Amino acid sequence: MTDLRRFWFPLTGHFGVGVTARSLEEARALAEAARRRTWPSAPALGPVVEDIDVSTLDEGHVLPNMRPPVWPGVWYPLT
């Protein structure tokens, strides 16, 4: 699964949505679905950060509350 990439979609008023996927299009669809389920009234996803280094994310909340980002799918938030 070496063709997988990590994506981070910031979200105003929330931390954001983290996704591992094969393409930006797939990641965006998964992130938008997670946003709608978790924060239905939140604004649109912010500009994507491609190939995110997860160690740069919030260590007090995001890192301890995410799935392993090596598997395909949404790893933050836990939906």
A tleap script that builds the chain and sets N, CA, C and O, in Angstrom:
source leaprc.protein.ff14SB
mol = sequence {
  NMET THR ASP LEU ARG ARG PHE TRP PHE PRO
  LEU THR GLY HIE PHE GLY VAL GLY VAL THR
  ALA ARG SER LEU GLU GLU ALA ARG ALA LEU
  ALA GLU ALA ALA ARG ARG ARG THR TRP PRO
  SER ALA PRO ALA LEU GLY PRO VAL VAL GLU
  ASP ILE ASP VAL SER THR LEU ASP GLU GLY
  HIE VAL LEU PRO ASN MET ARG PRO PRO VAL
  TRP PRO GLY VAL TRP TYR PRO LEU CTHR
}
set mol.1.N position { 0.818 -1.193 0.000 }
set mol.1.CA position { 0.000 0.000 0.000 }
set mol.1.C position { 0.861 1.256 0.000 }
set mol.1.O position { 0.521 2.243 0.653 }
set mol.2.N position { 1.934 1.226 -0.702 }
set mol.2.CA position { 2.836 2.376 -0.706 }
set mol.2.C position { 2.277 3.557 -1.471 }
set mol.2.O position { 2.843 4.648 -1.410 }
set mol.3.N position { 1.184 3.370 -2.187 }
set mol.3.CA position { 0.602 4.488 -2.933 }
set mol.3.C position { -0.348 5.326 -2.084 }
set mol.3.O position { -0.971 6.255 -2.598 }
set mol.4.N position { -0.468 5.017 -0.800 }
set mol.4.CA position { -1.327 5.796 0.085 }
set mol.4.C position { -0.615 7.066 0.534 }
set mol.4.O position { 0.601 7.086 0.725 }
set mol.5.N position { -1.405 8.129 0.699 }
set mol.5.CA position { -0.884 9.420 1.157 }
set mol.5.C position { -1.756 9.944 2.277 }
set mol.5.O position { -2.941 9.622 2.361 }
set mol.6.N position { -1.155 10.763 3.145 }
set mol.6.CA position { -1.896 11.367 4.257 }
set mol.6.C position { -2.300 12.786 3.882 }
set mol.6.O position { -1.514 13.552 3.323 }
set mol.7.N position { -3.545 13.113 4.204 }
set mol.7.CA position { -4.092 14.439 3.910 }
set mol.7.C position { -4.691 15.011 5.187 }
set mol.7.O position { -5.265 14.279 5.993 }
set mol.8.N position { -4.556 16.320 5.366 }
set mol.8.CA position { -5.157 17.017 6.502 }
set mol.8.C position { -5.972 18.178 5.955 }
set mol.8.O position { -5.466 19.008 5.200 }
set mol.9.N position { -7.236 18.226 6.344 }
set mol.9.CA position { -8.147 19.287 5.926 }
set mol.9.C position { -8.497 20.129 7.143 }
set mol.9.O position { -9.317 19.701 7.956 }
set mol.10.N position { -7.903 21.318 7.301 }
set mol.10.CA position { -8.253 22.182 8.425 }
set mol.10.C position { -9.731 22.555 8.369 }
set mol.10.O position { -10.345 22.568 7.302 }
set mol.11.N position { -10.279 22.853 9.524 }
set mol.11.CA position { -11.698 23.170 9.623 }
set mol.11.C position { -11.863 24.293 10.638 }
set mol.11.O position { -11.557 24.115 11.817 }
set mol.12.N position { -12.333 25.421 10.199 }
set mol.12.CA position { -12.503 26.579 11.064 }
set mol.12.C position { -13.375 26.232 12.267 }
set mol.12.O position { -14.483 25.717 12.114 }
set mol.13.N position { -12.868 26.516 13.456 }
set mol.13.CA position { -13.611 26.235 14.681 }
set mol.13.C position { -13.430 24.822 15.197 }
set mol.13.O position { -13.952 24.488 16.261 }
set mol.14.N position { -12.705 23.984 14.472 }
set mol.14.CA position { -12.439 22.598 14.851 }
set mol.14.C position { -10.995 22.302 14.450 }
set mol.14.O position { -10.369 23.102 13.755 }
set mol.15.N position { -10.475 21.183 14.876 }
set mol.15.CA position { -9.100 20.862 14.500 }
set mol.15.C position { -8.972 20.591 13.009 }
set mol.15.O position { -8.116 21.176 12.346 }
set mol.16.N position { -9.801 19.723 12.482 }
set mol.16.CA position { -9.746 19.372 11.074 }
set mol.16.C position { -10.102 17.919 10.868 }
set mol.16.O position { -10.609 17.251 11.769 }
set mol.17.N position { -9.828 17.437 9.661 }
set mol.17.CA position { -10.121 16.051 9.303 }
set mol.17.C position { -8.866 15.454 8.679 }
set mol.17.O position { -8.283 16.039 7.767 }
set mol.18.N position { -8.455 14.297 9.168 }
set mol.18.CA position { -7.301 13.590 8.632 }
set mol.18.C position { -7.724 12.342 7.894 }
set mol.18.O position { -8.567 11.580 8.365 }
set mol.19.N position { -7.127 12.139 6.722 }
set mol.19.CA position { -7.509 11.025 5.857 }
set mol.19.C position { -6.259 10.426 5.215 }
set mol.19.O position { -5.325 11.145 4.859 }
set mol.20.N position { -6.254 9.123 5.076 }
set mol.20.CA position { -5.243 8.445 4.264 }
set mol.20.C position { -5.971 7.864 3.055 }
set mol.20.O position { -6.956 7.138 3.192 }
set mol.21.N position { -5.464 8.201 1.869 }
set mol.21.CA position { -6.143 7.779 0.632 }
set mol.21.C position { -5.135 7.709 -0.510 }
set mol.21.O position { -3.984 8.123 -0.371 }
set mol.22.N position { -5.589 7.182 -1.632 }
set mol.22.CA position { -4.737 7.064 -2.816 }
set mol.22.C position { -4.682 8.336 -3.641 }
set mol.22.O position { -3.730 8.553 -4.391 }
set mol.23.N position { -5.704 9.185 -3.505 }
set mol.23.CA position { -5.738 10.406 -4.313 }
set mol.23.C position { -6.373 11.539 -3.517 }
set mol.23.O position { -7.072 11.305 -2.531 }
set mol.24.N position { -6.125 12.754 -3.951 }
set mol.24.CA position { -6.732 13.916 -3.315 }
set mol.24.C position { -8.244 13.868 -3.451 }
set mol.24.O position { -8.955 14.223 -2.511 }
set mol.25.N position { -8.745 13.441 -4.587 }
set mol.25.CA position { -10.191 13.374 -4.808 }
set mol.25.C position { -10.853 12.403 -3.832 }
set mol.25.O position { -11.895 12.709 -3.252 }
set mol.26.N position { -10.244 11.235 -3.655 }
set mol.26.CA position { -10.772 10.249 -2.707 }
set mol.26.C position { -10.713 10.808 -1.284 }
set mol.26.O position { -11.669 10.668 -0.522 }
set mol.27.N position { -9.602 11.435 -0.930 }
set mol.27.CA position { -9.439 12.005 0.411 }
set mol.27.C position { -10.466 13.093 0.672 }
set mol.27.O position { -11.057 13.144 1.751 }
set mol.28.N position { -10.683 13.958 -0.300 }
set mol.28.CA position { -11.641 15.057 -0.126 }
set mol.28.C position { -13.060 14.514 0.097 }
set mol.28.O position { -13.794 15.032 0.939 }
set mol.29.N position { -13.442 13.488 -0.645 }
set mol.29.CA position { -14.774 12.896 -0.486 }
set mol.29.C position { -14.926 12.281 0.907 }
set mol.29.O position { -15.957 12.468 1.553 }
set mol.30.N position { -13.918 11.554 1.373 }
set mol.30.CA position { -13.965 10.954 2.701 }
set mol.30.C position { -13.999 12.027 3.794 }
set mol.30.O position { -14.737 11.904 4.772 }
set mol.31.N position { -13.195 13.075 3.620 }
set mol.31.CA position { -13.135 14.155 4.612 }
set mol.31.C position { -14.456 14.912 4.681 }
set mol.31.O position { -14.924 15.252 5.767 }
set mol.32.N position { -15.046 15.171 3.540 }
set mol.32.CA position { -16.315 15.896 3.530 }
set mol.32.C position { -17.412 15.064 4.184 }
set mol.32.O position { -18.241 15.605 4.916 }
set mol.33.N position { -17.428 13.763 3.932 }
set mol.33.CA position { -18.419 12.888 4.567 }
set mol.33.C position { -18.220 12.877 6.086 }
set mol.33.O position { -19.196 12.900 6.836 }
set mol.34.N position { -16.970 12.843 6.541 }
set mol.34.CA position { -16.685 12.873 7.979 }
set mol.34.C position { -17.105 14.204 8.587 }
set mol.34.O position { -17.647 14.237 9.691 }
set mol.35.N position { -16.862 15.296 7.881 }
set mol.35.CA position { -17.265 16.615 8.369 }
set mol.35.C position { -18.769 16.695 8.535 }
set mol.35.O position { -19.262 17.187 9.550 }
set mol.36.N position { -19.501 16.212 7.541 }
set mol.36.CA position { -20.967 16.253 7.609 }
set mol.36.C position { -21.509 15.411 8.759 }
set mol.36.O position { -22.469 15.812 9.418 }
set mol.37.N position { -20.904 14.245 9.009 }
set mol.37.CA position { -21.355 13.374 10.103 }
set mol.37.C position { -20.997 13.957 11.466 }
set mol.37.O position { -21.814 13.924 12.386 }
set mol.38.N position { -19.798 14.486 11.603 }
set mol.38.CA position { -19.291 14.908 12.902 }
set mol.38.C position { -19.682 16.336 13.261 }
set mol.38.O position { -20.078 16.613 14.394 }
set mol.39.N position { -19.569 17.233 12.301 }
set mol.39.CA position { -19.864 18.657 12.521 }
set mol.39.C position { -20.748 19.160 11.389 }
set mol.39.O position { -20.262 19.906 10.539 }
set mol.40.N position { -22.016 18.790 11.339 }
set mol.40.CA position { -22.869 19.125 10.199 }
set mol.40.C position { -23.034 20.616 9.951 }
set mol.40.O position { -23.293 21.026 8.819 }
set mol.41.N position { -22.889 21.432 10.985 }
set mol.41.CA position { -23.047 22.871 10.771 }
set mol.41.C position { -21.711 23.600 10.591 }
set mol.41.O position { -21.683 24.825 10.476 }
set mol.42.N position { -20.618 22.856 10.566 }
set mol.42.CA position { -19.300 23.475 10.391 }
set mol.42.C position { -19.136 24.008 8.971 }
set mol.42.O position { -19.778 23.518 8.041 }
set mol.43.N position { -18.278 25.009 8.807 }
set mol.43.CA position { -18.023 25.542 7.473 }
set mol.43.C position { -17.292 24.517 6.603 }
set mol.43.O position { -16.922 23.437 7.064 }
set mol.44.N position { -17.101 24.873 5.371 }
set mol.44.CA position { -16.415 23.986 4.425 }
set mol.44.C position { -14.995 23.686 4.889 }
set mol.44.O position { -14.399 24.451 5.647 }
set mol.45.N position { -14.473 22.579 4.429 }
set mol.45.CA position { -13.098 22.206 4.732 }
set mol.45.C position { -12.136 23.258 4.203 }
set mol.45.O position { -12.371 23.853 3.151 }
set mol.46.N position { -11.058 23.484 4.934 }
set mol.46.CA position { -10.044 24.442 4.513 }
set mol.46.C position { -9.118 23.840 3.462 }
set mol.46.O position { -9.312 22.704 3.030 }
set mol.47.N position { -8.110 24.612 3.054 }
set mol.47.CA position { -7.149 24.124 2.057 }
set mol.47.C position { -6.412 22.885 2.579 }
set mol.47.O position { -5.974 22.850 3.729 }
set mol.48.N position { -6.286 21.901 1.744 }
set mol.48.CA position { -5.685 20.630 2.140 }
set mol.48.C position { -4.176 20.779 2.340 }
set mol.48.O position { -3.506 21.546 1.648 }
set mol.49.N position { -3.667 20.018 3.313 }
set mol.49.CA position { -2.225 19.849 3.492 }
set mol.49.C position { -1.933 18.424 3.047 }
set mol.49.O position { -2.346 17.464 3.696 }
set mol.50.N position { -1.227 18.297 1.950 }
set mol.50.CA position { -0.924 16.970 1.414 }
set mol.50.C position { 0.330 16.415 2.077 }
set mol.50.O position { 1.235 17.171 2.433 }
set mol.51.N position { 0.385 15.101 2.241 }
set mol.51.CA position { 1.527 14.414 2.843 }
set mol.51.C position { 1.861 14.996 4.217 }
set mol.51.O position { 3.025 15.245 4.532 }
set mol.52.N position { 0.831 15.206 5.021 }
set mol.52.CA position { 0.983 15.792 6.350 }
set mol.52.C position { 1.870 14.920 7.236 }
set mol.52.O position { 1.742 13.695 7.242 }
set mol.53.N position { 2.751 15.550 7.968 }
set mol.53.CA position { 3.538 14.888 8.999 }
set mol.53.C position { 2.679 14.956 10.259 }
set mol.53.O position { 2.542 16.021 10.861 }
set mol.54.N position { 2.105 13.830 10.659 }
set mol.54.CA position { 1.136 13.852 11.750 }
set mol.54.C position { 1.752 14.325 13.057 }
set mol.54.O position { 1.022 14.758 13.949 }
set mol.55.N position { 3.059 14.257 13.200 }
set mol.55.CA position { 3.679 14.730 14.442 }
set mol.55.C position { 3.543 16.239 14.608 }
set mol.55.O position { 3.798 16.759 15.694 }
set mol.56.N position { 3.148 16.951 13.556 }
set mol.56.CA position { 2.958 18.401 13.637 }
set mol.56.C position { 1.550 18.772 14.099 }
set mol.56.O position { 1.272 19.947 14.338 }
set mol.57.N position { 0.662 17.791 14.229 }
set mol.57.CA position { -0.714 18.064 14.639 }
set mol.57.C position { -0.802 18.217 16.158 }
set mol.57.O position { 0.139 17.877 16.876 }
set mol.58.N position { -1.910 18.717 16.632 }
set mol.58.CA position { -2.108 19.007 18.053 }
set mol.58.C position { -1.828 17.777 18.914 }
set mol.58.O position { -2.511 16.758 18.804 }
set mol.59.N position { -0.818 17.889 19.766 }
set mol.59.CA position { -0.424 16.736 20.582 }
set mol.59.C position { -1.313 16.533 21.797 }
set mol.59.O position { -1.282 15.470 22.417 }
set mol.60.N position { -2.104 17.536 22.142 }
set mol.60.CA position { -2.980 17.404 23.300 }
set mol.60.C position { -4.320 16.775 22.991 }
set mol.60.O position { -4.965 16.208 23.873 }
set mol.61.N position { -4.746 16.873 21.722 }
set mol.61.CA position { -6.061 16.322 21.388 }
set mol.61.C position { -6.028 15.429 20.146 }
set mol.61.O position { -6.497 14.292 20.201 }
set mol.62.N position { -5.492 15.913 19.041 }
set mol.62.CA position { -5.548 15.137 17.794 }
set mol.62.C position { -4.746 13.844 17.917 }
set mol.62.O position { -5.282 12.763 17.678 }
set mol.63.N position { -3.475 13.941 18.285 }
set mol.63.CA position { -2.619 12.745 18.305 }
set mol.63.C position { -3.150 11.638 19.221 }
set mol.63.O position { -3.143 10.477 18.812 }
set mol.64.N position { -3.607 11.941 20.436 }
set mol.64.CA position { -4.101 10.837 21.264 }
set mol.64.C position { -5.495 10.345 20.889 }
set mol.64.O position { -5.963 9.350 21.444 }
set mol.65.N position { -6.159 11.015 19.967 }
set mol.65.CA position { -7.542 10.660 19.616 }
set mol.65.C position { -7.704 10.327 18.140 }
set mol.65.O position { -8.742 10.624 17.548 }
set mol.66.N position { -6.696 9.717 17.545 }
set mol.66.CA position { -6.792 9.369 16.123 }
set mol.66.C position { -6.459 7.896 15.912 }
set mol.66.O position { -5.784 7.258 16.720 }
set mol.67.N position { -6.955 7.392 14.806 }
set mol.67.CA position { -6.604 6.031 14.397 }
set mol.67.C position { -5.211 6.066 13.768 }
set mol.67.O position { -4.713 7.142 13.438 }
set mol.68.N position { -4.580 4.907 13.599 }
set mol.68.CA position { -3.288 4.889 12.911 }
set mol.68.C position { -3.446 5.412 11.477 }
set mol.68.O position { -4.305 4.933 10.736 }
set mol.69.N position { -2.631 6.378 11.089 }
set mol.69.CA position { -2.785 6.973 9.762 }
set mol.69.C position { -2.174 6.152 8.636 }
set mol.69.O position { -2.060 6.638 7.511 }
set mol.70.N position { -1.784 4.932 8.917 }
set mol.70.CA position { -1.205 4.082 7.872 }
set mol.70.C position { -2.268 3.280 7.134 }
set mol.70.O position { -1.993 2.686 6.091 }
set mol.71.N position { -3.483 3.263 7.676 }
set mol.71.CA position { -4.574 2.530 7.049 }
set mol.71.C position { -5.420 3.475 6.214 }
set mol.71.O position { -5.542 4.650 6.561 }
set mol.72.N position { -6.007 2.995 5.122 }
set mol.72.CA position { -6.874 3.856 4.305 }
set mol.72.C position { -8.108 4.298 5.094 }
set mol.72.O position { -8.663 3.532 5.881 }
set mol.73.N position { -8.521 5.532 4.871 }
set mol.73.CA position { -9.740 6.048 5.473 }
set mol.73.C position { -9.496 7.228 6.385 }
set mol.73.O position { -8.390 7.765 6.453 }
set mol.74.N position { -10.551 7.624 7.089 }
set mol.74.CA position { -10.492 8.761 8.013 }
set mol.74.C position { -9.833 8.300 9.306 }
set mol.74.O position { -10.264 7.320 9.914 }
set mol.75.N position { -8.792 9.006 9.723 }
set mol.75.CA position { -8.131 8.680 10.984 }
set mol.75.C position { -8.386 9.738 12.058 }
set mol.75.O position { -8.138 9.492 13.238 }
set mol.76.N position { -8.874 10.900 11.662 }
set mol.76.CA position { -9.322 11.910 12.628 }
set mol.76.C position { -10.384 12.738 11.966 }
set mol.76.O position { -10.184 13.187 10.837 }
set mol.77.N position { -11.511 12.964 12.617 }
set mol.77.CA position { -11.897 12.481 13.931 }
set mol.77.C position { -12.305 11.023 13.881 }
set mol.77.O position { -12.498 10.455 12.806 }
set mol.78.N position { -12.433 10.430 15.038 }
set mol.78.CA position { -12.907 9.045 15.110 }
set mol.78.C position { -14.405 9.088 14.817 }
set mol.78.O position { -15.204 9.453 15.679 }
set mol.79.N position { -14.767 8.720 13.622 }
set mol.79.CA position { -16.187 8.784 13.222 }
set mol.79.C position { -16.802 7.412 13.169 }
set mol.79.O position { -17.983 7.276 12.852 }
savepdb mol mol.pdb
quit
